[in-house]
Amino acid sequence: MNFNLIYKILLLFALVLPQATSAQTILNLKTAIELALAHDPRIEEKNAFVRKAEALLDEAKGSAGLRYGVNSFLAIATGVDGGFFQNGDQVCISPCTPRDDEYDLNDGLSLWAGLTFSVIKPLMTFGRLENYQRAAQHNILIKQQDVELQRDSIHLDVVKAYYGYLTARDSRFLLEDTRKRLISSLELVEEWLDQEKGSVSQSDLYALQTGLGLMESFLAEAEGFEAIAMAALKLLTGLQSETVELEDRRLQPVDLPELDLDEWISLALENRAEFRQVEAGLAARRALVEASRADKKPIVFAGIAGSLAYAPNRSTLDNPHIYDPYNHYALSPVVGLRWEWEQGAQPARVAQAQAELEALVHTASFARNGIPFQVREQYYTVQAKYKSIKAMRSSAKAARRWMIAAYSDFEAGLEEADEILTAMQVYVLAYAEYLKVVNDFNNHVSKLKSVSGVL
């Protein structure tokens, strides 16, 4: 035998195995939540909407600053050589006749370049810009609360996946233990039938085979649920490519919260993000209503405006009483008033904004009643699940003792196969219900904290 080759193979395994195990990640619930909050792209999506709202505020503030306008063009005009009077004379002797050859091409064509510009700043908008800025500020608060709500939702998703995995895994442990006992009983019946010992019959064999088939089916479903829950947990935490193990070895109920119902409701009224959103939304809508009303008022502005034009193949007309659009330059400070309104449309816009404000007021009223109901719903559910855990724990323990006793009696030939199947069925149902209740309880405790704004 080539011992040198075996040594090299063992050495290779010694080098590789630590690397393989190093990719394993052990998670507890707190770490899983932290990873999910740091990884989930849905939070960045909400943060992007916050940045959009901040940019909207910058736009509203920028509207109160300087506004620059520039227009330029390059065109073709008819050429003009000479003065203002007939035949291009610069001066005339009465009677004086102005030139009328504008559209003749006797002097050819000329390029025509023009430029107009303005630098304007609004001085008074009668509340229009101020209210748009106020609405934009409150919109930022609304979007920031969306981020908190998304974090809260992710937190609950992780709790659901984490405890869902523990529930599925413990269910698999339960079914594997029960399957072993069924297999052992089946082998014992087959042995007794072969040796014609005991008081078993062929029907006992069929009953145990039926029970084993059902157990295999339940076990396959439990393994599927376990794999799905782990896949969800990896997705939420960003650990899809790693081997994940949970720190909790068994599903256990969390501690029952000590606060009473009134304290939970007080926390909700103080901390729910939805309340902050509604308050900011009401303020934003009121500002938009005022801004819509201000649209019918003028805007007072001041600034500088100027224009410049040049046509090289046209003689310049320097008469101060006659404007020459082809060759001129002008620059002046300006103060102005711009007033635009639509008699039919503008009141309709105010009515729309007012209606949206009233709708939000009704939403706020419902929230003040609906959120305390959500707290009551979760509080009473948690209390009921906690009592149910105590009952199902006692039931599962008694059912296990029954199953063990029935199994022992069956091995001693004192019980029939139907009895052990019934005991196993009751035990599986009782313990599975216990696991379900614990899972529900843990999730509802998190939901109670969530609806109270303290998750």
C-alpha positions as a Markdown table, in Angstrom:
| # | Residue | x | y | z |
|---|---|---|---|---|
| 1 | Met | 0.0 | 0.0 | 0.0 |
| 2 | Asn | 1.3 | 3.5 | -0.9 |
| 3 | Phe | 1.3 | 5.1 | 2.6 |
| 4 | Asn | 3.0 | 8.2 | 1.2 |
| 5 | Leu | -0.1 | 8.8 | -1.0 |
| 6 | Ile | -2.5 | 8.3 | 1.9 |
| 7 | Tyr | -0.5 | 10.7 | 4.0 |
| 8 | Lys | -0.7 | 13.4 | 1.3 |
| 9 | Ile | -4.5 | 12.9 | 0.9 |
| 10 | Leu | -5.0 | 13.2 | 4.7 |
| 11 | Leu | -2.8 | 16.3 | 4.7 |
| 12 | Leu | -4.9 | 17.8 | 1.9 |
| 13 | Phe | -8.1 | 17.2 | 3.9 |
| 14 | Ala | -6.5 | 18.8 | 7.0 |
| 15 | Leu | -5.9 | 21.9 | 4.9 |
| 16 | Val | -9.2 | 22.1 | 3.2 |
| 17 | Leu | -11.6 | 21.2 | 6.0 |
| 18 | Pro | -10.9 | 24.3 | 8.1 |
| 19 | Gln | -11.5 | 26.5 | 5.1 |
| 20 | Ala | -14.9 | 24.8 | 4.5 |
| 21 | Thr | -16.0 | 25.2 | 8.1 |
| 22 | Ser | -14.9 | 28.8 | 8.2 |
| 23 | Ala | -17.7 | 29.6 | 5.8 |
| 24 | Gln | -20.3 | 28.6 | 8.4 |
| 25 | Thr | -22.1 | 31.4 | 10.1 |
| 26 | Ile | -23.9 | 31.0 | 13.4 |
| 27 | Leu | -26.8 | 33.4 | 13.9 |
| 28 | Asn | -28.9 | 34.4 | 16.7 |
| 29 | Leu | -32.1 | 36.5 | 16.2 |
| 30 | Lys | -30.4 | 39.8 | 17.1 |
| 31 | Thr | -27.5 | 39.3 | 14.6 |
| 32 | Ala | -29.9 | 38.1 | 11.9 |
| 33 | Ile | -32.0 | 41.3 | 12.3 |
| 34 | Glu | -28.8 | 43.5 | 12.2 |
| 35 | Leu | -27.6 | 41.8 | 9.0 |
| 36 | Ala | -31.0 | 42.1 | 7.4 |
| 37 | Leu | -31.2 | 45.8 | 8.2 |
| 38 | Ala | -27.7 | 46.4 | 6.8 |
| 39 | His | -28.3 | 44.4 | 3.7 |
| 40 | Asp | -31.9 | 44.7 | 2.5 |
| 41 | Pro | -32.1 | 46.9 | -0.6 |
| 42 | Arg | -35.6 | 48.0 | 0.2 |
| 43 | Ile | -34.2 | 50.3 | 2.9 |
| 44 | Glu | -32.0 | 52.0 | 0.3 |
| 45 | Glu | -35.0 | 52.3 | -2.0 |
| 46 | Lys | -36.8 | 54.3 | 0.7 |
| 47 | Asn | -33.7 | 56.3 | 1.4 |
| 48 | Ala | -33.6 | 57.2 | -2.3 |
| 49 | Phe | -37.1 | 58.6 | -1.9 |
| 50 | Val | -35.9 | 60.7 | 1.0 |
| 51 | Arg | -33.1 | 62.1 | -1.2 |
| 52 | Lys | -35.7 | 62.9 | -3.8 |
| 53 | Ala | -37.8 | 64.7 | -1.3 |
| 54 | Glu | -34.7 | 66.7 | -0.1 |
| 55 | Ala | -34.1 | 67.6 | -3.8 |
| 56 | Leu | -37.7 | 68.8 | -4.1 |
| 57 | Leu | -37.1 | 71.1 | -1.1 |
| 58 | Asp | -33.9 | 72.4 | -2.8 |
| 59 | Glu | -35.9 | 73.1 | -5.9 |
| 60 | Ala | -38.5 | 75.0 | -3.9 |
| 61 | Lys | -35.8 | 77.1 | -2.2 |
| 62 | Gly | -34.0 | 77.6 | -5.5 |
| 63 | Ser | -37.2 | 79.1 | -7.0 |
| 64 | Ala | -36.7 | 82.1 | -4.7 |
| 65 | Gly | -33.2 | 82.8 | -6.1 |
| 66 | Leu | -31.9 | 84.3 | -9.2 |
| 67 | Arg | -33.5 | 83.2 | -12.5 |
| 68 | Tyr | -31.3 | 83.5 | -15.6 |
| 69 | Gly | -32.8 | 83.6 | -19.1 |
| 70 | Val | -30.8 | 83.7 | -22.4 |
| 71 | Asn | -32.2 | 83.5 | -26.0 |
| 72 | Ser | -30.0 | 83.7 | -29.0 |
| 73 | Phe | -30.4 | 83.2 | -32.7 |
| 74 | Leu | -28.6 | 83.4 | -36.1 |
| 75 | Ala | -30.7 | 84.2 | -39.1 |
| 76 | Ile | -30.6 | 85.9 | -42.6 |
| 77 | Ala | -32.0 | 89.3 | -43.3 |
| 78 | Thr | -32.0 | 91.6 | -46.4 |
| 79 | Gly | -28.9 | 93.8 | -46.8 |
| 80 | Val | -29.3 | 97.6 | -46.4 |
| 81 | Asp | -26.7 | 100.1 | -47.6 |
| 82 | Gly | -27.2 | 103.8 | -47.1 |
| 83 | Gly | -29.5 | 106.1 | -45.0 |
| 84 | Phe | -33.1 | 106.3 | -44.0 |
| 85 | Phe | -34.4 | 108.2 | -47.0 |
| 86 | Gln | -35.2 | 107.3 | -50.6 |
| 87 | Asn | -32.2 | 106.1 | -52.6 |
| 88 | Gly | -30.2 | 105.6 | -49.4 |
| 89 | Asp | -29.8 | 109.3 | -48.6 |
| 90 | Gln | -28.7 | 110.2 | -45.1 |
| 91 | Val | -30.4 | 113.6 | -45.3 |
| 92 | Cys | -33.3 | 115.0 | -47.4 |
| 93 | Ile | -34.8 | 118.2 | -48.6 |
| 94 | Ser | -38.5 | 118.5 | -48.3 |
| 95 | Pro | -40.5 | 116.6 | -49.3 |
| 96 | Cys | -38.7 | 113.7 | -47.6 |
| 97 | Thr | -39.6 | 110.2 | -48.5 |
| 98 | Pro | -38.5 | 107.2 | -46.4 |
| 99 | Arg | -37.1 | 104.2 | -48.1 |
| 100 | Asp | -39.5 | 101.4 | -49.1 |
| 101 | Asp | -37.1 | 98.8 | -50.5 |
| 102 | Glu | -37.1 | 96.5 | -47.4 |
| 103 | Tyr | -37.8 | 93.4 | -49.4 |
| 104 | Asp | -35.7 | 94.2 | -52.4 |
| 105 | Leu | -32.4 | 92.4 | -52.7 |
| 106 | Asn | -30.6 | 95.3 | -54.3 |
| 107 | Asp | -28.1 | 95.3 | -51.4 |
| 108 | Gly | -27.9 | 91.5 | -51.1 |
| 109 | Leu | -28.4 | 89.5 | -47.9 |
| 110 | Ser | -26.9 | 89.8 | -44.4 |
| 111 | Leu | -26.4 | 87.5 | -41.5 |
| 112 | Trp | -28.4 | 88.5 | -38.5 |
| 113 | Ala | -27.3 | 87.6 | -35.0 |
| 114 | Gly | -29.4 | 88.4 | -31.9 |
| 115 | Leu | -29.1 | 87.8 | -28.1 |
| 116 | Thr | -31.6 | 88.7 | -25.3 |
| 117 | Phe | -30.9 | 87.9 | -21.7 |
| 118 | Ser | -32.3 | 88.6 | -18.2 |
| 119 | Val | -31.3 | 88.1 | -14.6 |
| 120 | Ile | -34.5 | 88.1 | -12.4 |
| 121 | Lys | -35.2 | 87.6 | -8.7 |
| 122 | Pro | -38.7 | 87.3 | -7.2 |
| 123 | Leu | -39.2 | 89.9 | -4.5 |
| 124 | Met | -42.7 | 89.0 | -3.4 |
| 125 | Thr | -44.8 | 85.9 | -4.1 |
| 126 | Phe | -47.5 | 86.5 | -1.4 |
| 127 | Gly | -46.9 | 83.1 | 0.2 |
| 128 | Arg | -46.6 | 80.9 | -2.9 |
| 129 | Leu | -42.9 | 79.9 | -2.6 |
| 130 | Glu | -42.9 | 79.9 | 1.2 |
| 131 | Asn | -45.8 | 77.4 | 1.3 |
| 132 | Tyr | -44.3 | 75.2 | -1.3 |
| 133 | Gln | -41.1 | 75.1 | 0.7 |
| 134 | Arg | -43.0 | 74.3 | 3.9 |
| 135 | Ala | -44.8 | 71.4 | 2.1 |
| 136 | Ala | -41.5 | 70.1 | 0.8 |
| 137 | Gln | -40.0 | 70.1 | 4.3 |
| 138 | His | -42.9 | 68.1 | 5.7 |
| 139 | Asn | -42.7 | 65.7 | 2.7 |
| 140 | Ile | -39.1 | 64.9 | 3.8 |
| 141 | Leu | -40.5 | 63.9 | 7.2 |
| 142 | Ile | -43.0 | 61.6 | 5.6 |
| 143 | Lys | -40.4 | 59.8 | 3.5 |
| 144 | Gln | -38.1 | 59.4 | 6.5 |
| 145 | Gln | -40.9 | 57.7 | 8.4 |
| 146 | Asp | -41.3 | 55.4 | 5.3 |
| 147 | Val | -37.7 | 54.3 | 6.0 |
| 148 | Glu | -38.6 | 53.4 | 9.6 |
| 149 | Leu | -41.7 | 51.5 | 8.5 |
| 150 | Gln | -39.6 | 49.5 | 6.1 |
| 151 | Arg | -37.1 | 48.7 | 8.7 |
| 152 | Asp | -40.0 | 47.6 | 11.0 |
| 153 | Ser | -41.3 | 45.4 | 8.2 |
| 154 | Ile | -37.9 | 43.8 | 7.6 |
| 155 | His | -37.6 | 43.1 | 11.3 |
| 156 | Leu | -40.9 | 41.2 | 11.4 |
| 157 | Asp | -39.9 | 39.3 | 8.3 |
| 158 | Val | -36.7 | 38.1 | 10.0 |
| 159 | Val | -38.6 | 37.1 | 13.1 |
| 160 | Lys | -41.0 | 35.1 | 11.0 |
| 161 | Ala | -38.3 | 33.3 | 9.1 |
| 162 | Tyr | -36.1 | 32.7 | 12.2 |
| 163 | Tyr | -38.8 | 31.2 | 14.3 |
| 164 | Gly | -40.4 | 29.5 | 11.3 |
| 165 | Tyr | -37.1 | 27.7 | 10.7 |
| 166 | Leu | -36.9 | 26.6 | 14.4 |
| 167 | Thr | -40.5 | 25.4 | 14.3 |
| 168 | Ala | -39.9 | 23.4 | 11.1 |
| 169 | Arg | -36.7 | 21.9 | 12.5 |
| 170 | Asp | -38.2 | 20.9 | 15.8 |
| 171 | Ser | -41.1 | 19.4 | 13.9 |
| 172 | Arg | -38.6 | 17.4 | 11.8 |
| 173 | Phe | -36.9 | 16.2 | 15.1 |
| 174 | Leu | -40.4 | 15.1 | 16.4 |
| 175 | Leu | -41.3 | 13.2 | 13.3 |
| 176 | Glu | -37.9 | 11.5 | 13.0 |
| 177 | Asp | -38.2 | 10.3 | 16.6 |
| 178 | Thr | -41.7 | 9.0 | 16.0 |
| 179 | Arg | -40.6 | 7.4 | 12.8 |
| 180 | Lys | -37.9 | 5.5 | 14.6 |
| 181 | Arg | -40.4 | 4.1 | 17.1 |
| 182 | Leu | -42.7 | 3.1 | 14.3 |
| 183 | Ile | -39.9 | 1.4 | 12.4 |
| 184 | Ser | -38.9 | -0.5 | 15.6 |
| 185 | Ser | -42.6 | -1.5 | 16.2 |
| 186 | Leu | -42.9 | -2.6 | 12.6 |
| 187 | Glu | -39.8 | -4.7 | 12.7 |
| 188 | Leu | -41.0 | -6.3 | 16.0 |
| 189 | Val | -44.4 | -7.2 | 14.4 |
| 190 | Glu | -42.7 | -8.7 | 11.3 |
| 191 | Glu | -40.5 | -10.7 | 13.6 |
| 192 | Trp | -43.4 | -12.0 | 15.7 |
| 193 | Leu | -45.4 | -12.9 | 12.5 |
| 194 | Asp | -42.5 | -14.8 | 11.1 |
| 195 | Gln | -42.0 | -16.7 | 14.4 |
| 196 | Glu | -45.7 | -16.9 | 15.0 |
| 197 | Lys | -45.2 | -15.3 | 18.4 |
| 198 | Gly | -47.4 | -12.8 | 20.3 |
| 199 | Ser | -51.0 | -11.8 | 19.7 |
| 200 | Val | -50.3 | -9.8 | 16.6 |
| 201 | Ser | -52.1 | -10.2 | 13.2 |
| 202 | Gln | -51.5 | -9.2 | 9.7 |
| 203 | Ser | -53.8 | -6.2 | 10.2 |
| 204 | Asp | -51.4 | -4.9 | 12.9 |
| 205 | Leu | -48.7 | -5.0 | 10.3 |
| 206 | Tyr | -50.8 | -3.1 | 7.8 |
| 207 | Ala | -51.7 | -0.5 | 10.4 |
| 208 | Leu | -48.1 | 0.2 | 11.3 |
| 209 | Gln | -47.1 | 0.3 | 7.6 |
| 210 | Thr | -49.9 | 2.9 | 7.0 |
| 211 | Gly | -48.7 | 4.9 | 10.0 |
| 212 | Leu | -45.1 | 4.8 | 8.8 |
| 213 | Gly | -46.2 | 6.0 | 5.3 |
| 214 | Leu | -48.0 | 8.9 | 6.7 |
| 215 | Met | -45.1 | 9.8 | 8.9 |
| 216 | Glu | -42.7 | 9.8 | 5.9 |
| 217 | Ser | -45.1 | 12.2 | 4.2 |
| 218 | Phe | -45.3 | 14.5 | 7.1 |
| 219 | Leu | -41.5 | 14.4 | 7.5 |
| 220 | Ala | -41.0 | 15.3 | 3.8 |
| 221 | Glu | -43.3 | 18.4 | 4.3 |
| 222 | Ala | -41.4 | 19.4 | 7.5 |
| 223 | Glu | -38.1 | 19.2 | 5.6 |
| 224 | Gly | -39.5 | 21.3 | 2.8 |
| 225 | Phe | -40.7 | 24.0 | 5.3 |
| 226 | Glu | -37.4 | 23.9 | 7.0 |
| 227 | Ala | -35.5 | 24.5 | 3.7 |
| 228 | Ile | -37.9 | 27.3 | 2.7 |
| 229 | Ala | -37.5 | 29.1 | 6.0 |
| 230 | Met | -33.7 | 28.8 | 5.9 |
| 231 | Ala | -33.7 | 30.1 | 2.3 |
| 232 | Ala | -35.8 | 33.1 | 3.4 |
| 233 | Leu | -33.5 | 33.8 | 6.3 |
| 234 | Lys | -30.4 | 33.7 | 4.0 |
| 235 | Leu | -32.1 | 36.0 | 1.6 |
| 236 | Leu | -33.0 | 38.5 | 4.2 |
| 237 | Thr | -29.5 | 38.5 | 5.8 |
| 238 | Gly | -27.6 | 38.3 | 2.5 |
| 239 | Leu | -25.9 | 35.0 | 3.4 |
| 240 | Gln | -27.1 | 33.0 | 0.4 |
| 241 | Ser | -23.7 | 31.6 | -0.3 |
| 242 | Glu | -22.9 | 30.6 | 3.3 |
| 243 | Thr | -23.8 | 27.7 | 5.5 |
| 244 | Val | -26.0 | 29.1 | 8.3 |
| 245 | Glu | -26.6 | 27.6 | 11.7 |
| 246 | Leu | -28.8 | 29.1 | 14.4 |
| 247 | Glu | -27.6 | 29.6 | 17.9 |
| 248 | Asp | -30.9 | 28.5 | 19.4 |
| 249 | Arg | -30.9 | 24.7 | 19.6 |
| 250 | Arg | -34.7 | 24.5 | 20.3 |
| 251 | Leu | -37.7 | 26.6 | 19.8 |
| 252 | Gln | -38.5 | 28.4 | 23.1 |
| 253 | Pro | -41.2 | 31.0 | 23.9 |
| 254 | Val | -39.9 | 34.5 | 24.5 |
| 255 | Asp | -40.7 | 36.2 | 27.8 |
| 256 | Leu | -44.2 | 37.5 | 28.2 |
| 257 | Pro | -44.1 | 41.4 | 28.1 |
| 258 | Glu | -44.9 | 42.9 | 31.5 |
| 259 | Leu | -46.6 | 46.1 | 30.4 |
| 260 | Asp | -50.4 | 46.3 | 30.7 |
| 261 | Leu | -52.7 | 47.2 | 27.8 |
| 262 | Asp | -53.0 | 50.9 | 28.7 |
| 263 | Glu | -49.2 | 51.3 | 28.7 |
| 264 | Trp | -48.9 | 49.6 | 25.3 |
| 265 | Ile | -51.5 | 52.0 | 23.9 |
| 266 | Ser | -49.7 | 55.0 | 25.4 |
| 267 | Leu | -46.4 | 53.8 | 23.7 |
| 268 | Ala | -48.2 | 53.5 | 20.4 |
| 269 | Leu | -49.7 | 57.0 | 20.6 |
| 270 | Glu | -46.3 | 58.4 | 21.3 |
| 271 | Asn | -44.1 | 56.4 | 19.0 |
| 272 | Arg | -45.9 | 55.1 | 15.9 |
| 273 | Ala | -44.3 | 56.4 | 12.8 |
| 274 | Glu | -47.8 | 56.6 | 11.2 |
| 275 | Phe | -48.8 | 59.3 | 13.6 |
| 276 | Arg | -45.7 | 61.4 | 12.7 |
| 277 | Gln | -46.5 | 60.8 | 9.0 |
| 278 | Val | -50.1 | 61.9 | 9.4 |
| 279 | Glu | -49.0 | 65.1 | 11.3 |
| 280 | Ala | -46.4 | 65.9 | 8.6 |
| 281 | Gly | -48.9 | 65.1 | 5.9 |
| 282 | Leu | -51.6 | 67.4 | 7.4 |
| 283 | Ala | -49.0 | 70.2 | 7.6 |
| 284 | Ala | -47.9 | 69.6 | 4.0 |
| 285 | Arg | -51.5 | 69.6 | 2.7 |
| 286 | Arg | -52.3 | 72.8 | 4.5 |
| 287 | Ala | -49.3 | 74.4 | 3.0 |
| 288 | Leu | -50.3 | 73.2 | -0.5 |
| 289 | Val | -53.8 | 74.6 | 0.0 |
| 290 | Glu | -52.3 | 78.0 | 0.8 |
| 291 | Ala | -49.9 | 77.8 | -2.1 |
| 292 | Ser | -52.8 | 77.0 | -4.5 |
| 293 | Arg | -54.7 | 80.1 | -3.2 |
| 294 | Ala | -51.5 | 82.2 | -3.7 |
| 295 | Asp | -51.4 | 81.2 | -7.4 |
| 296 | Lys | -54.0 | 83.9 | -8.1 |
| 297 | Lys | -51.8 | 86.6 | -6.7 |
| 298 | Pro | -49.0 | 88.4 | -8.6 |
| 299 | Ile | -45.3 | 87.9 | -8.4 |
| 300 | Val | -43.2 | 91.1 | -8.0 |
| 301 | Phe | -39.6 | 90.8 | -9.3 |
| 302 | Ala | -36.5 | 92.8 | -10.0 |
| 303 | Gly | -33.4 | 92.3 | -12.1 |
| 304 | Ile | -31.5 | 93.2 | -15.2 |
| 305 | Ala | -32.5 | 92.7 | -18.8 |
| 306 | Gly | -30.7 | 93.4 | -22.1 |
| 307 | Ser | -30.6 | 92.6 | -25.8 |
| 308 | Leu | -28.1 | 92.7 | -28.5 |
| 309 | Ala | -28.4 | 92.3 | -32.3 |
| 310 | Tyr | -26.0 | 92.7 | -35.2 |
| 311 | Ala | -26.3 | 92.4 | -39.0 |
| 312 | Pro | -23.0 | 93.2 | -40.7 |
| 313 | Asn | -24.4 | 93.9 | -44.2 |
| 314 | Arg | -27.0 | 96.4 | -42.9 |
| 315 | Ser | -26.3 | 100.0 | -42.2 |
| 316 | Thr | -26.9 | 101.0 | -38.6 |
| 317 | Leu | -29.9 | 103.2 | -37.9 |
| 318 | Asp | -29.0 | 105.4 | -34.9 |
| 319 | Asn | -32.3 | 107.4 | -34.7 |
| 320 | Pro | -33.3 | 107.3 | -31.0 |
| 321 | His | -37.0 | 107.5 | -32.0 |
| 322 | Ile | -36.8 | 104.4 | -34.2 |
| 323 | Tyr | -36.0 | 100.9 | -32.9 |
| 324 | Asp | -33.6 | 99.0 | -35.1 |
| 325 | Pro | -34.0 | 95.2 | -34.5 |
| 326 | Tyr | -31.0 | 94.3 | -36.7 |
| 327 | Asn | -28.3 | 96.5 | -35.1 |
| 328 | His | -28.7 | 97.6 | -31.5 |
| 329 | Tyr | -27.7 | 97.0 | -27.9 |
| 330 | Ala | -29.6 | 97.7 | -24.7 |
| 331 | Leu | -29.2 | 97.0 | -20.9 |
| 332 | Ser | -31.3 | 98.2 | -18.0 |
| 333 | Pro | -32.4 | 97.3 | -14.5 |
| 334 | Val | -36.0 | 96.3 | -14.3 |
| 335 | Val | -38.8 | 96.0 | -11.7 |
| 336 | Gly | -41.9 | 94.2 | -12.8 |
| 337 | Leu | -45.1 | 92.4 | -11.9 |
| 338 | Arg | -46.2 | 89.2 | -13.4 |
| 339 | Trp | -49.8 | 88.2 | -12.9 |
| 340 | Glu | -51.4 | 85.2 | -14.4 |
| 341 | Trp | -54.6 | 83.4 | -13.4 |
| 342 | Glu | -57.2 | 81.2 | -14.9 |
| 343 | Gln | -60.7 | 82.1 | -13.7 |
| 344 | Gly | -62.1 | 78.6 | -14.1 |
| 345 | Ala | -59.1 | 76.4 | -13.4 |
| 346 | Gln | -57.5 | 78.2 | -10.4 |
| 347 | Pro | -60.4 | 77.8 | -8.0 |
| 348 | Ala | -60.7 | 74.2 | -9.0 |
| 349 | Arg | -57.1 | 73.6 | -8.1 |
| 350 | Val | -57.7 | 75.1 | -4.6 |
| 351 | Ala | -60.8 | 72.9 | -4.2 |
| 352 | Gln | -58.7 | 69.8 | -5.1 |
| 353 | Ala | -56.0 | 70.7 | -2.6 |
| 354 | Gln | -58.7 | 71.4 | 0.1 |
| 355 | Ala | -60.4 | 68.0 | -0.7 |
| 356 | Glu | -57.1 | 66.2 | -0.3 |
| 357 | Leu | -56.5 | 67.9 | 3.0 |
| 358 | Glu | -60.0 | 66.9 | 4.3 |
| 359 | Ala | -59.4 | 63.3 | 3.2 |
| 360 | Leu | -56.2 | 63.2 | 5.2 |
| 361 | Val | -58.0 | 64.7 | 8.2 |
| 362 | His | -60.4 | 61.8 | 8.1 |
| 363 | Thr | -57.5 | 59.3 | 7.7 |
| 364 | Ala | -55.9 | 60.8 | 10.8 |
| 365 | Ser | -59.1 | 60.5 | 12.7 |
| 366 | Phe | -59.3 | 56.8 | 11.8 |
| 367 | Ala | -55.7 | 56.3 | 12.7 |
| 368 | Arg | -56.3 | 57.6 | 16.2 |
| 369 | Asn | -58.9 | 55.0 | 16.7 |
| 370 | Gly | -57.5 | 52.2 | 14.5 |
| 371 | Ile | -54.0 | 52.1 | 16.0 |
| 372 | Pro | -55.2 | 51.5 | 19.6 |
| 373 | Phe | -57.3 | 48.7 | 18.2 |
| 374 | Gln | -54.2 | 47.1 | 16.6 |
| 375 | Val | -52.5 | 47.3 | 20.0 |
| 376 | Arg | -55.5 | 45.6 | 21.7 |
| 377 | Glu | -55.7 | 43.0 | 19.0 |
| 378 | Gln | -52.0 | 42.0 | 19.4 |
| 379 | Tyr | -52.1 | 42.3 | 23.2 |
| 380 | Tyr | -55.1 | 40.0 | 23.6 |
| 381 | Thr | -53.6 | 37.6 | 21.1 |
| 382 | Val | -50.3 | 37.4 | 23.0 |
| 383 | Gln | -52.1 | 36.8 | 26.3 |
| 384 | Ala | -54.2 | 34.0 | 24.7 |
| 385 | Lys | -51.2 | 32.4 | 23.0 |
| 386 | Tyr | -49.3 | 32.5 | 26.3 |
| 387 | Lys | -52.0 | 30.6 | 28.1 |
| 388 | Ser | -52.2 | 28.2 | 25.2 |
| 389 | Ile | -48.5 | 27.5 | 25.5 |
| 390 | Lys | -48.9 | 26.3 | 29.1 |
| 391 | Ala | -51.8 | 24.1 | 28.2 |
| 392 | Met | -50.1 | 22.5 | 25.1 |
| 393 | Arg | -46.9 | 22.0 | 27.0 |
| 394 | Ser | -48.7 | 19.9 | 29.6 |
| 395 | Ser | -50.7 | 18.1 | 26.8 |
| 396 | Ala | -47.5 | 17.3 | 24.9 |
| 397 | Lys | -45.7 | 15.9 | 28.0 |
| 398 | Ala | -48.7 | 13.8 | 28.9 |
| 399 | Ala | -49.0 | 12.5 | 25.3 |
| 400 | Arg | -45.3 | 11.6 | 25.2 |
| 401 | Arg | -45.7 | 9.6 | 28.4 |
| 402 | Trp | -48.7 | 7.9 | 26.9 |
| 403 | Met | -46.8 | 7.0 | 23.8 |
| 404 | Ile | -43.8 | 5.6 | 25.7 |
| 405 | Ala | -46.1 | 3.6 | 28.0 |
| 406 | Ala | -48.1 | 2.3 | 25.0 |
| 407 | Tyr | -44.8 | 1.4 | 23.2 |
| 408 | Ser | -43.5 | -0.4 | 26.2 |
| 409 | Asp | -46.8 | -2.3 | 26.6 |
| 410 | Phe | -46.8 | -3.2 | 22.9 |
| 411 | Glu | -43.2 | -4.6 | 23.2 |
| 412 | Ala | -44.4 | -6.7 | 26.1 |
| 413 | Gly | -47.3 | -7.9 | 24.1 |
| 414 | Leu | -49.9 | -6.2 | 26.3 |
| 415 | Glu | -51.2 | -3.7 | 23.7 |
| 416 | Glu | -52.3 | -3.9 | 20.1 |
| 417 | Ala | -50.8 | -1.9 | 17.2 |
| 418 | Asp | -53.9 | 0.3 | 17.1 |
| 419 | Glu | -53.1 | 1.6 | 20.6 |
| 420 | Ile | -49.5 | 2.6 | 19.9 |
| 421 | Leu | -50.6 | 4.2 | 16.6 |
| 422 | Thr | -53.3 | 6.2 | 18.4 |
| 423 | Ala | -50.8 | 7.3 | 21.1 |
| 424 | Met | -48.2 | 8.3 | 18.6 |
| 425 | Gln | -50.7 | 10.2 | 16.6 |
| 426 | Val | -51.9 | 12.1 | 19.7 |
| 427 | Tyr | -48.3 | 12.9 | 20.7 |
| 428 | Val | -47.4 | 14.2 | 17.2 |
| 429 | Leu | -50.5 | 16.4 | 17.0 |
| 430 | Ala | -50.0 | 17.7 | 20.6 |
| 431 | Tyr | -46.4 | 18.5 | 20.2 |
| 432 | Ala | -46.8 | 20.0 | 16.7 |
| 433 | Glu | -49.6 | 22.2 | 18.1 |
| 434 | Tyr | -47.3 | 23.2 | 20.9 |
| 435 | Leu | -44.6 | 24.2 | 18.4 |
| 436 | Lys | -47.1 | 26.2 | 16.3 |
| 437 | Val | -48.4 | 28.0 | 19.4 |
| 438 | Val | -44.9 | 29.0 | 20.5 |
| 439 | Asn | -44.1 | 30.2 | 17.0 |
| 440 | Asp | -47.3 | 32.2 | 16.9 |
| 441 | Phe | -46.6 | 33.6 | 20.3 |
| 442 | Asn | -43.1 | 34.8 | 19.5 |
| 443 | Asn | -44.3 | 36.4 | 16.3 |
| 444 | His | -47.2 | 38.2 | 18.0 |
| 445 | Val | -44.9 | 39.5 | 20.7 |
| 446 | Ser | -42.8 | 41.1 | 18.0 |
| 447 | Lys | -46.0 | 42.4 | 16.3 |
| 448 | Leu | -47.2 | 43.9 | 19.6 |
| 449 | Lys | -44.0 | 45.8 | 19.9 |
| 450 | Ser | -44.3 | 46.8 | 16.3 |
| 451 | Val | -47.8 | 48.2 | 16.6 |
| 452 | Ser | -46.7 | 50.1 | 19.7 |
| 453 | Gly | -43.8 | 51.7 | 17.9 |
| 454 | Val | -41.0 | 50.2 | 20.1 |
| 455 | Leu | -39.8 | 47.2 | 18.0 |
